[in-house]
Amino acid sequence: MLVTKTISPKDGFFKKVTTFDNEKLPLKGVKAKRAETLHVSTIVSDGKEYNADEDSIRRMGYYLTNASSQYAKAISTGSSGVEAYTECYTNTTVNWKLANNAVEEITIEQLADAYRLSVANLNSNWT
């Protein structure tokens, strides 16, 4: 959908700018149903129910990317694979808000499993 906005640049002159805004387009049919399904998706991992929407998957990915970086750093400084994995995935914890809004301390290893299941759920909704 084309959206016209009036903006005020630093020089003080106002101008109208027309942009295309995907967010304003109404979804129809299969796309609308899929979007709604993904928005409310949850998965259960290790007895805990996690939100499995795209935003939650993205947040999980941030933590896992950081853990992967820490793992590589530990390996590069002489830790064995087992030592590095234990330190970065098993012993490292984060507070995570579950689907029922309870905040629990979980390991990165648990988060990685929730991520794996969430991505699988996402993929199943796209096929």
N, C-alpha and C positions, 0 to 999 in steps of 0.2 A: 504494500500500500504506500502511495506517495504521501509524504507528510511535509508541510511547509512550516518552517520555524523562522522566527525573527530572532536574530542574534546581534549582540553588541560587541564588536571587536574592541581591542584595546584603544584604537584610535577614536572611539566615541561615535562612529557612524553605524547606524543600524542597517542591516541588510537582511533580505529574505533568502533562505536557503531551502531548497527542496531535496529531501532525501528519501530513500526507500527504507521502510521499517518492516522487517519480517514479523516482529512481535505483534503487529496490528492485524495481520492476516488471520481471518477465521479459518480454523482447520475443519475439514469436512470428511465424512465417511470413515474409511479405514484409518486415515491419519489421525483423526480426532480421537477415535477409540484407542489407538495405540498410545497416543500422547497421555490420555487419561490413565490408562493401565500403567504406564511407566511412572507417572507422577505418584501413584499410591503403592507401588511395588515394595514388598518386603521379602526378606529371606531369613531363614533360621540357620545359624551356625553355632555349634558348641552350646546349644540350648538357649541362645540369645537371639532375639528378633531384631534385625537391622533394617533400616530404610535402604531400599535398593534403587532409588531414583537416580537420575543422571548427576544431580548435584552431589549426592552422597557418594556415588562412585568416584567422582572427581576428587572429593575431599580425602577419601581413602587413598587414592592414588598419590596425593601429596605426601602423606605419611610414609607410604611404601617407597616412594622415590627417595625420600630422605634416608630411610633405613638402608636402602640399596647403596646409597652413597657412603654411609657410615660403614657398611660391610666392606666395600671396596677399599676404603681407607684403612680399616683394620687389617685386611689381607696385605695391603701394600706396606704396612709397618711391621709385618712379621707374624701376625696371628695365624693360627691354622684355620682352615675352613670351618671346623666344628666350633672352635673358640669364637670366631667372628660371628657365626650364625647365632650361637647361644647369646652372645652379648647384644647383638643388634635386633634379633627377632624374638627370642624367648625371654630375655631378661628386661627388655625395654617395654614400658607400658605407657598408655595414653588414656586419658579420660574420654569416653565416647558416649554420646547420647544415643540411646537405642530407640527403636520404633515406638516404645511406650513412654518416651521422654525421660526415662530413668537414665542417670549418668553412671556408668560403670567403668572401672579401671580394667582395661584389656591389654593383652600383649600384642605386639606388632604381628606375631605369628597368627593370632586369632583374627586380627584385622585383615591379614593377607587371605585367610580362608574366606572371610565374609566378602572380600573384594572379588575373589574368584567366583563365588556363587552369584554375586550381584551381576557381574559381567555376563555369566552364563544365562541368567534370567533376562538381562537386557537383550542378548542375542536371540533368545527364544521368542521374544516379543517382536523381533524384527523379521522373523522368517515365517 
